[in-house]
Amino acid sequence: MSDFESLEARVKVLEGHNRSLRWTVILTLALSLLGLMWGRVWPRNGVIEARSFVVSDANGEIHGTFGLDEGGVGLNLHDARGRWRAGMVVDNTGRPALFLFDTVSQPVVTLNLQRGGAPMLRMRTPDDAATLQVNLGDGARQGLFLTRAADTVGLAPPR
């Protein structure tokens, strides 16, 4: 065997090793990336943390949000046109509230706790012609009140 043939055989062996090393490196990088992505998608403790979550359709239109801001934490649901239709909020003082909105995003039903912890239910017509309000507990005018224009009819417990 001549020196040239010996050199050619050695180069072929080195090229084979180079190819297998290249595939080993590529496979190692691919598996490492998959491992990192798996850790991000599926955390060990099963908890996904965020300040807010947004639900949107295929066109990017927002239909709901769940998040935390300077006012508290809330869940907001929107209609197909992006208008606020329902909401649930817990403000920074810990008071919960539930809202239902009309077709122009104005609240027509509100159920919440007042500062003293007493519940209040308020319902109004979309045109604001009539309001029904129920107040319970201390610190507020207690009773059931129906308001139409400037007239209010109330049913209040005796003091």
C-alpha positions in Angstrom: 0.0 0.0 0.0 1.4 3.3 -1.0 1.5 6.4 1.1 -1.2 8.0 -1.0 -3.6 5.0 -0.5 -2.9 5.0 3.2 -3.6 8.7 3.4 -6.8 8.3 1.4 -8.0 5.5 3.8 -7.3 7.7 6.8 -9.2 10.6 5.3 -12.2 8.4 4.6 -12.2 7.2 8.2 -12.0 10.8 9.5 -14.8 11.9 7.2 -17.0 9.1 8.6 -16.2 10.2 12.2 -16.9 13.8 11.2 -20.4 12.9 9.9 -21.4 10.9 12.9 -20.1 13.7 15.2 -22.1 16.3 13.3 -25.3 14.2 13.7 -24.5 13.7 17.4 -24.2 17.4 18.0 -27.4 18.2 16.0 -29.3 15.6 17.9 -28.0 16.8 21.3 -28.9 20.4 20.5 -32.4 19.4 19.3 -33.1 17.4 22.5 -31.7 20.2 24.7 -34.1 22.7 23.0 -37.0 20.3 23.4 -36.2 19.9 27.1 -36.0 23.6 27.6 -39.3 24.1 25.8 -41.0 21.3 27.7 -39.9 23.0 31.0 -41.5 26.3 29.9 -44.7 24.7 28.6 -45.2 22.2 31.4 -43.6 23.6 34.6 -42.6 21.1 37.3 -45.0 22.4 40.0 -48.0 22.5 37.6 -48.5 26.2 38.1 -48.5 28.8 35.3 -48.0 32.3 36.6 -48.9 35.6 34.8 -50.3 39.0 35.6 -53.0 38.6 33.0 -54.5 36.1 30.6 -56.3 37.2 27.4 -58.8 35.0 25.4 -59.0 36.0 21.8 -60.4 34.4 18.6 -58.5 33.5 15.4 -58.7 37.1 14.2 -57.2 38.5 17.4 -60.4 39.9 18.8 -60.5 39.8 22.6 -63.4 38.0 24.2 -62.2 37.8 27.8 -59.5 38.8 30.2 -58.4 37.7 33.6 -55.8 39.8 35.3 -54.4 41.9 38.0 -54.0 45.7 37.8 -53.7 48.7 40.2 -57.5 48.4 41.0 -57.5 44.7 41.9 -58.1 41.4 40.2 -60.9 40.8 37.7 -62.4 38.6 35.1 -64.0 40.4 32.2 -66.1 38.9 29.4 -66.7 40.6 26.1 -69.2 40.0 23.2 -68.3 39.5 19.6 -67.9 43.2 19.1 -65.5 43.6 21.9 -67.9 45.3 24.3 -67.7 44.5 28.0 -70.8 42.3 28.9 -69.9 40.7 32.3 -67.3 41.2 35.0 -66.2 40.0 38.3 -63.8 42.0 40.4 -62.1 41.9 43.8 -60.7 45.4 44.5 -57.6 46.2 46.5 -59.6 46.4 49.7 -60.9 42.8 49.2 -64.4 43.8 48.3 -65.9 41.6 45.5 -68.3 42.8 42.9 -70.3 41.3 40.0 -71.4 43.3 37.0 -73.7 42.7 34.0 -73.5 45.2 31.2 -76.0 46.3 28.5 -75.1 46.5 24.8 -73.2 49.7 25.2 -71.1 48.5 28.1 -73.0 50.3 30.8 -73.7 48.3 34.1 -77.3 47.2 34.4 -76.9 44.8 37.3 -74.4 45.3 40.1 -73.9 43.0 43.1 -71.2 44.1 45.5 -70.2 44.6 49.1 -70.1 48.1 50.6 -67.3 49.3 52.8 -68.8 47.9 55.9 -69.2 44.5 54.3 -73.0 44.8 53.7 -74.3 43.5 50.4 -75.9 45.8 47.8 -77.8 44.8 44.6 -78.6 47.4 42.0 -80.5 46.9 38.8 -81.4 49.5 36.2 -83.1 49.6 32.8 -80.7 50.3 29.9 -82.3 53.6 29.3 -81.9 54.5 33.0 -85.6 55.1 33.3 -86.0 52.8 36.4 -83.7 51.5 39.1 -84.2 48.8 41.7 -81.8 48.8 44.6 -81.5 46.5 47.7 -79.3 47.7 50.5 -78.6 45.5 53.6 -76.4 46.1 56.6 -75.1 49.0 58.5 -73.8 52.3 57.1 -76.3 52.5 54.2 -79.9 53.3 53.8 -81.4 49.9 54.3 -84.3 48.5 52.4 -85.7 47.9 48.9 -86.0 51.0 46.7 -87.6 51.5 43.3 -86.8 54.7 41.5 -88.5 55.9 38.3 -87.5 59.4 37.1 -87.6 61.6 40.2 -89.9 59.4 42.2 -88.6 56.8 44.7 -90.7 54.2 46.5 -89.0 52.4 49.3 -89.6 49.6 51.7 -87.3 50.0 54.6 -87.2 48.1 57.9 -88.2 50.1 61.0 -85.3 51.6 63.0 
